[in-house]
Amino acid sequence: MPQSQKKILLVDDDRFILMLFDKALSTEGFQCLSASSVADALEILKTELPDIILSDYQMPGADGFEFRSIVLNDKRLKNIPFVFLTSYTDRDMIQRGLDMLAVDYIDKETPVALVVSKLNNILQAIRKQHEKSMNEIRVAAEALNLSSVPSEPPSVEGFKVNFLYKSFEDYPGGDFIDFIRIDNRFTFMVLGDVMGKKWGAWFFSFNFLSYIRSAIRLCVFDGDLSTASIIQKINKVIFMDPVLGDVLSTLSLLMIEHETGKVYYSGAGDLPLIWYKANEKKSVTVNSSGLLLGVMLEGQYNEEVMELLPGDQLIVVSDGMIDFEENGEKKSDYDLFFNLIQPILGNEGTLEMIKSVTFSEEKSKELVDDCSLLFIERK
Amino acid sequence: MLETSQHNNYTVAKLLIKEANLDVADQFKTEMLQLVDKGNSQIVVSFENVVYVDSSFLGALVSVLKYAMSKGGDIAVAQLNKDISNLFSLIRMNKVFKVYNTVPDVFA
């Protein structure tokens, strides 16, 4: 189902009206859910989340006002635009509806074409208002210089390091990326994904990044360069944090040793990384063992050491990269992703090719989350 | 969004939704916390109807687990479809939750 198709819930005890609107709105591209009573409508709302509700006032059993009141008291449903449909032009009745935060009312005598235009206008006005608010937050975030993704990749001796990041529908999300250079010998690379979406996750990503940055610095000061030990310390702090303890995050932590070409890797609930071995011309996956940050006090983290040879490549991804949509159904499929990029690895312009395959316009339509990818190649 | 039933020594909470995502995560958490508060500390969440789970929903699931554990309880999951089961293994959620193929006789 294309994302632009709007879902509308129609509630009316008059089956003729239901059929009439269903037909007219379906022709106009709406997906219609019809209910002939409030009880039916509530049953539908258990599993569906329409973009707009159009409901009659007077119905046997619970009436439209009662329905509106139930919807208003449900956190999940209360923000769905609600329009009353009525054959009454009783001002008191209309006022009562509008008092219950209904966005509008429509007279049943109104020609169907006009009803469709009215509904489209309401949805468009809401979308515009939403875009305006999003823009204001974005401007504020930019003014505060808040960013969970670096502006450009670092330069690392002997390596080509880069990253790709794509937000979901232009919302910032929970993915975060950072590169921390420790003198001339080591560079840490961080890729995480705060679970959740859009602004909530984005906001928490800064807290996670702050803990991660300080943990890395403090451990290095103490001479602790084990990625497993660093990640365990991060995990412990987050587990105990009263706010972040309820927010989960994946983390892939890599440390590049510039001189030897060794890459040390530990992960928390992250996806396997992909290692392209140039001399064997094949790709393998490397799994970490640790739990998501903040789930349990002991996160069971291990450390993998990969000795990269010239031409070897490493790919680290967030879970948005493995989400696909097929026949209108979403699914996460790591193997599909692996098979998609495997033939591209080991080429001169691997990163550009990955970008064109995974961030193509066609693929963007399937995106359901923000996507990040780290790319490391030993020169 | 949950249909609950009592089994031998635990409660089954069956999800009545197809997509377990951000839109329903909060409600799921609220309903589950209420279940735990009512003394149902051992709960198996059935994903029989669910075709897709997103990370926000998983966050809610873990949050409920932590709450249940603090009350001496436990949360398990059952009837994950192939994709969701793979996702659980990929991000090691199978080390955090007991995973049952079918609704078990006894929560052990």
Interface residues (C-beta under 8 A of the other chain):
Chain A: K46 T47 L49 K75 R76 G174 D193 M195 G196 K197 K198 A201 G245 D246 V247 L248 T250 G269 D270 L271 P272 S289 G290 L291 L292 V295 M296 Q300 D319 E329 K330 K331 S332 D333 Y334 V368 D369
Chain B: M1 L16 I17 K18 E19 L22 D23 V24 D26 Q27 T30 V51 Y52 D54 S55 S56 L58 G59 V62 S63 K66 D83 N86 L87 L90 I91 R92 M93 K95 V96
